[in-house]
């Protein structure tokens, strides 16, 4: 009890200003962390949006290879029909277009016949020469003095043959082998619904021609369908045994396949990943190419995270951390908001890893490692003040430790009141 002259002082529960007052430096650091963190999250979302494009890229590359094979097949057939060696072979063999590809020669013979000799040399046969010579040598016969011995007449219908290589036939065989790739046809079907049906119809036509010729002349000495482990998807296209394919298809069949479901390219975007514009984003944002867009986003994300980590270390060095009204003070109010900040901190690394897995590009793995280093550095800086300590399971199991750092600081700084 105090004396009567003593005045009662009012009791105040306000926090002391020496440890909780927000300084200008704290506000500047918090503002920088907020802007860089928001930009990092936006870049993470942009990277996540690139994942479907990377998943589609494999199908686009396969479709580009399919188009190249189809165009090369048509070009090889047209070039073969214009080849003079093939024309000579076809004129001398009426069934040339019905011969199997495995039996077609890759070389042809171009020949021309020499016309028969004309004039006086043809009027007197070579037999007379033999008779004159025989009579001149016979005993008692007329002598050969004063008579001219003629040379034999030139041979008739002599053909001169020049062997010439026909490169179109090996090219046709090579293109058919590449088009017989089950993985190529299966992945190409996923490019679009239109080409999905077109490729199925073309593969069905090819199988029909092989089965028809196999029934007609027994050209299939093996199983027609190539063995496979199993259908991995509903769009699976089985391959044909290579030996059976070459033994049962003829030039006439190849010409039919070259024209059947012939791809028509009216828009350059239909050519696939190497030509079409893959990303349509407004100017000043990510590049429109998928590869360049991914690299640009990864580089910018790594730089922004380094920027965030630098200012996070600056904020931790402040004696008022986390000062009220700052980013770190707002998120430390409860475990849920603290968990959100932790997920936001590690979200860019998760997005970078997801893009690297979807693209299967080694250089994106390198940039993911840089992003990991930047995120780990910022996390380590915040853990110097045990910022995420309340999220620890071991800490939550101990009694009396369910207070946030901000609540503990408030309790320690509150004055003891005597009654």
KEDRENTOR-868336 format. One line per 2 residues: number of its first residue (from 1); their letters; for each residue x, y, z of C-alpha. Coordinates in steps of 0.2 Angstrom, whole numbers, plus 5000, padded with zeros to 4 digits. Each point is the difference from the previous one (the first is absolute). Last residue first. Layout:
BEGIN
NUM) a) X:Y:Z ~ ...
//
This chain:
BEGIN
419) xx) 4987:4969:4961 ~ 5017:5001:4992
417) xx) 5002:5000:4982 ~ 5015:4993:4991
415) xx) 5004:5010:4985 ~ 4997:4993:4982
413) xx) 5016:4997:4990 ~ 5002:4982:5003
411) xx) 4982:4996:4995 ~ 5001:5011:4985
409) xx) 5016:4991:4994 ~ 4991:4983:5003
407) xx) 4985:5005:4990 ~ 5011:5006:4985
405) xx) 5010:4984:5000 ~ 4984:4990:4999
403) xx) 4993:4991:5015 ~ 4997:4982:5001
401) xx) 5015:4996:5010 ~ 4993:4998:5017
399) xx) 5000:4982:4999 ~ 5011:4991:4988
397) xx) 4992:4991:4986 ~ 4999:5016:4989
395) xx) 5019:5002:5001 ~ 5003:4982:4993
393) xx) 4988:5003:4986 ~ 5009:5015:4994
391) xx) 4988:5014:4993 ~ 5004:5011:5014
389) xx) 5018:5001:4996 ~ 4997:5008:4983
387) xx) 5008:5017:5005 ~ 5014:4992:5010
385) xx) 5010:5016:4999 ~ 5013:4992:4990
383) xx) 4986:4990:4991 ~ 4996:5016:4990
381) xx) 5018:5000:4992 ~ 5000:4981:4997
379) xx) 4983:5002:4991 ~ 5007:5013:4989
377) xx) 5016:4990:4996 ~ 4990:4984:4996
375) xx) 4989:5010:4988 ~ 5015:5007:4990
373) xx) 5009:4983:5000 ~ 4984:4991:4994
371) xx) 4998:5013:4986 ~ 5018:4996:4994
369) xx) 4997:4981:5001 ~ 4984:5003:4989
367) xx) 5010:5010:4988 ~ 5012:4984:4997
365) xx) 4985:4989:4999 ~ 4993:5011:4986
363) xx) 5017:4997:4991 ~ 4997:4982:5001
361) xx) 4984:5000:4990 ~ 4987:4987:5005
359) xx) 4986:5013:4996 ~ 4987:4994:5012
357) xx) 5013:4996:5014 ~ 5009:5017:4998
355) xx) 4983:5009:5000 ~ 4995:4991:5016
353) xx) 5017:5004:5008 ~ 4998:5018:4997
351) xx) 4982:5000:5007 ~ 5006:4992:5016
349) xx) 5014:5012:5001 ~ 4989:5015:4998
347) xx) 4988:4993:5013 ~ 5013:4999:5014
345) xx) 4997:5018:5007 ~ 4982:5000:4996
343) xx) 4998:4983:5010 ~ 5009:5008:5015
341) xx) 4990:5016:4999 ~ 4984:4990:5000
339) xx) 5006:4990:5015 ~ 5003:5016:5009
337) xx) 4982:5005:4996 ~ 4994:4984:5007
335) xx) 5011:5000:5015 ~ 4994:5017:5006
333) xx) 5005:5018:5001 ~ 5017:4997:4992
331) xx) 4994:5005:4982 ~ 4996:5018:5005
329) xx) 5017:5002:5009 ~ 5010:4993:4985
327) xx) 4992:5012:4988 ~ 5002:5016:5011
325) xx) 4987:5009:5011 ~ 5007:4995:5016
323) xx) 5019:4996:5000 ~ 5005:4982:4998
321) xx) 5014:5003:5003 ~ 5003:5016:5011
319) xx) 5019:4997:5002 ~ 5002:5001:4981
317) xx) 5012:4987:4993 ~ 4985:4989:4995
315) xx) 4993:5013:4989 ~ 5017:5002:4991
313) xx) 5001:4981:4998 ~ 4983:5001:4992
311) xx) 5005:5014:4989 ~ 5014:4989:4992
309) xx) 4989:4985:4999 ~ 4986:5009:4990
307) xx) 5013:5006:4988 ~ 5007:4983:4998
305) xx) 4983:4994:4997 ~ 4997:5013:4987
303) xx) 5016:4995:4991 ~ 4995:4982:5000
301) xx) 4983:5003:4993 ~ 5007:5011:4986
299) xx) 5012:4987:4995 ~ 4986:4986:5001
297) xx) 4987:5011:4990 ~ 5012:5004:4986
295) xx) 5006:4982:4998 ~ 4982:4994:4999
293) xx) 4995:5013:4988 ~ 5015:4997:4989
291) xx) 4995:4981:4999 ~ 4982:5003:4997
289) xx) 5002:5014:4987 ~ 4989:5015:5003
287) xx) 5012:5009:5011 ~ 4993:5004:5018
285) xx) 4992:5018:5002 ~ 5004:5016:4991
283) xx) 4988:4995:4986 ~ 4984:4991:5005
281) xx) 5001:4981:5002 ~ 4996:4987:4986
279) xx) 5012:4985:5004 ~ 5004:4987:4987
277) xx) 5002:5010:4984 ~ 5001:4987:4987
275) xx) 5016:4995:4991 ~ 5010:4988:5010
273) xx) 4986:4993:5011 ~ 4989:4994:4986
271) xx) 4996:5004:4982 ~ 4982:5004:5002
269) xx) 5005:5018:5005 ~ 5005:5003:4983
267) xx) 4982:5000:4994 ~ 4994:4992:4984
265) xx) 5009:4984:5002 ~ 4991:4985:4992
263) xx) 5004:4983:5006 ~ 4997:4986:4987
261) xx) 4987:4988:5007 ~ 5004:4988:4986
259) xx) 5011:5007:4987 ~ 5017:4992:5006
257) xx) 4991:4984:5005 ~ 4993:4998:4983
255) xx) 5018:5003:4992 ~ 5007:4987:5013
253) xx) 4987:4988:4994 ~ 5005:5002:4982
251) xx) 5018:4998:5005 ~ 4996:4984:5008
249) xx) 4997:4995:5018 ~ 5000:4982:5006
247) xx) 5019:4996:5002 ~ 5005:5017:5007
245) xx) 4986:5000:5013 ~ 5003:4982:5004
243) xx) 5018:5002:5004 ~ 4996:5016:5010
241) xx) 4987:4991:5011 ~ 4986:5013:5001
239) xx) 4998:5012:5014 ~ 4985:5002:5012
237) xx) 4992:5017:5002 ~ 4997:5005:5018
235) xx) 4987:5014:5003 ~ 4991:4991:5014
233) xx) 5016:5000:5010 ~ 5015:4989:5006
231) xx) 4994:4986:4989 ~ 5011:4985:5004
229) xx) 5017:4992:4999 ~ 5001:5001:4981
227) xx) 5003:4987:4987 ~ 4999:5006:4981
225) xx) 4984:4996:4992 ~ 5001:4990:4984
223) xx) 5007:4984:5008 ~ 5013:4993:4988
221) xx) 5001:4993:4982 ~ 4988:5013:4994
219) xx) 5001:5000:4981 ~ 4986:4987:4998
217) xx) 4994:5006:4983 ~ 4983:5006:5001
215) xx) 4997:4998:5019 ~ 5016:5009:5004
213) xx) 4996:5013:4987 ~ 4984:5004:5008
211) xx) 5007:5000:5018 ~ 5014:5012:4995
209) xx) 4988:5012:4991 ~ 4988:5000:5015
207) xx) 5014:5004:5012 ~ 5005:5015:4990
205) xx) 4982:5006:4999 ~ 4997:4998:5019
203) xx) 5016:5010:5003 ~ 4993:5014:4989
201) xx) 4983:5000:5008 ~ 5008:5001:5017
199) xx) 5011:5014:4995 ~ 4986:5010:4993
197) xx) 4989:4997:5015 ~ 5013:5007:5012
195) xx) 5005:5013:4987 ~ 4983:5009:5003
193) xx) 5000:4997:5019 ~ 5016:5009:5002
191) xx) 5018:4996:5005 ~ 4996:4984:5010
189) xx) 5000:4989:4984 ~ 5019:5005:4997
187) xx) 5004:4991:5016 ~ 4993:4983:4995
185) xx) 5007:5002:4982 ~ 5018:5003:5006
183) xx) 4999:4987:5014 ~ 4994:4987:4987
181) xx) 5014:5003:4988 ~ 4995:4993:4983
179) xx) 5001:5018:4993 ~ 5019:4999:5002
177) xx) 5001:4983:4991 ~ 4989:5007:4986
175) xx) 5012:5015:4998 ~ 5015:4988:4999
173) xx) 4992:4989:4987 ~ 4995:5015:4989
171) xx) 5017:5007:5002 ~ 5008:4983:4994
169) xx) 4988:5001:4985 ~ 5004:5018:4996
167) xx) 5019:4998:4998 ~ 4999:4991:4983
165) xx) 5018:4996:4995 ~ 5004:4998:4982
163) xx) 5008:4986:4990 ~ 5003:5005:4982
161) xx) 4995:4987:4987 ~ 5005:4999:4982
159) xx) 4989:4989:4989 ~ 5006:4991:4984
157) xx) 4986:4998:4988 ~ 5011:4997:4985
155) xx) 5018:4995:4998 ~ 5011:5009:4987
153) xx) 5003:4991:4984 ~ 5016:4989:4999
151) xx) 5015:5008:4992 ~ 5002:4998:4980
149) xx) 5014:4991:4992 ~ 5004:5008:4983
147) xx) 5004:4989:4985 ~ 5015:5003:4989
145) xx) 5009:4984:5004 ~ 4988:4989:5010
143) xx) 5005:4985:4989 ~ 4987:4988:4992
141) xx) 5001:4982:5006 ~ 5013:4988:4997
139) xx) 5004:4997:5018 ~ 4987:5009:5011
137) xx) 5006:5016:5009 ~ 4993:5012:4988
135) xx) 4984:4991:5000 ~ 4998:5000:5019
133) xx) 5004:5019:5000 ~ 4987:5003:4987
131) xx) 4987:4989:5009 ~ 5003:5009:5017
129) xx) 4998:5017:4992 ~ 4984:4994:4992
127) xx) 4993:4995:5017 ~ 5002:5018:5006
125) xx) 4985:5005:4990 ~ 5001:5011:4985
123) xx) 4985:5013:5000 ~ 5004:5006:5018
121) xx) 5017:5007:4996 ~ 4991:5009:4985
119) xx) 4990:5011:5012 ~ 4992:4997:5017
117) xx) 5006:4993:5017 ~ 4987:4996:5013
115) xx) 4996:5014:5013 ~ 5009:5000:5017
113) xx) 4988:4997:5014 ~ 4999:5012:5016
111) xx) 5002:4996:5018 ~ 4996:5008:5017
109) xx) 5002:4987:5014 ~ 4993:5002:5017
107) xx) 5007:5000:5018 ~ 4990:4999:5017
105) xx) 4992:4984:4995 ~ 4982:4997:5006
103) xx) 4998:4984:5009 ~ 4998:5007:5018
101) xx) 4988:5013:4993 ~ 4988:4987:4993
99) xx) 4998:4999:4981 ~ 4983:5006:4994
97) xx) 5006:5017:4993 ~ 5013:4990:4989
95) xx) 4987:4989:4993 ~ 5002:5005:4982
93) xx) 5019:4998:5001 ~ 5010:5008:4986
91) xx) 4989:5016:5000 ~ 5002:5001:5019
89) xx) 5019:4998:5000 ~ 5001:5013:4987
87) xx) 4989:5012:5010 ~ 5010:4996:5016
85) xx) 5016:5005:4991 ~ 4992:5015:4993
83) xx) 4995:5006:5018 ~ 4984:5011:4999
81) xx) 4989:4987:5008 ~ 5013:4998:5014
79) xx) 5000:5018:5004 ~ 4982:5000:5003
77) xx) 5001:4985:5011 ~ 5014:5008:5010
75) xx) 4991:5016:5002 ~ 4985:4992:5006
73) xx) 5010:4990:5013 ~ 5010:5015:5005
71) xx) 4984:5010:5004 ~ 4993:4986:5010
69) xx) 5016:4998:5010 ~ 5002:5019:5003
67) xx) 4982:5000:5006 ~ 5003:4986:5012
65) xx) 5016:5009:5007 ~ 4990:5015:5003
63) xx) 4986:4990:5009 ~ 5014:4993:5012
61) xx) 5006:5017:5004 ~ 4982:5006:5004
59) xx) 4997:4985:5011 ~ 5015:5003:5010
57) xx) 4996:5018:5001 ~ 4983:4997:5008
55) xx) 5006:4996:5017 ~ 5012:5015:4999
53) xx) 4985:5011:4996 ~ 4990:4992:5014
51) xx) 5014:5005:5012 ~ 5002:5018:4994
49) xx) 4986:5006:5011 ~ 5009:4994:5015
47) xx) 5015:5011:4995 ~ 4988:5015:4999
45) xx) 4993:4996:5017 ~ 5018:5000:5007
43) xx) 5003:5016:4991 ~ 4985:5008:5009
41) xx) 5006:4993:5017 ~ 5017:5007:4997
39) xx) 4993:5017:4996 ~ 4990:5000:5016
37) xx) 5015:4996:5010 ~ 5010:5013:4992
35) xx) 4987:5014:5004 ~ 4997:4994:5017
33) xx) 5018:4998:5005 ~ 5004:5018:4993
31) xx) 4985:5007:5010 ~ 5006:4991:5016
29) xx) 5018:5007:4998 ~ 4993:5017:4998
27) xx) 4989:4999:5015 ~ 5013:4993:5011
25) xx) 5012:5014:4994 ~ 4987:5013:5004
23) xx) 4999:4994:5018 ~ 4985:4990:5007
21) xx) 4999:5002:5019 ~ 5000:4984:5009
19) xx) 5016:4999:5010 ~ 5002:5018:5007
17) xx) 4982:5004:4999 ~ 4995:4990:5015
15) xx) 4984:4991:4999 ~ 4985:5008:5008
13) xx) 4992:4992:5015 ~ 4999:5016:5010
11) xx) 4996:5001:5018 ~ 4996:5018:5006
9) xx) 5011:5007:5014 ~ 4992:5002:5017
7) xx) 5005:5016:5009 ~ 5010:4998:5016
5) xx) 4994:5012:5013 ~ 4990:4987:5009
3) xx) 5015:4989:5002 ~ 5002:4984:4990
1) x) 4993:4982:5005
//
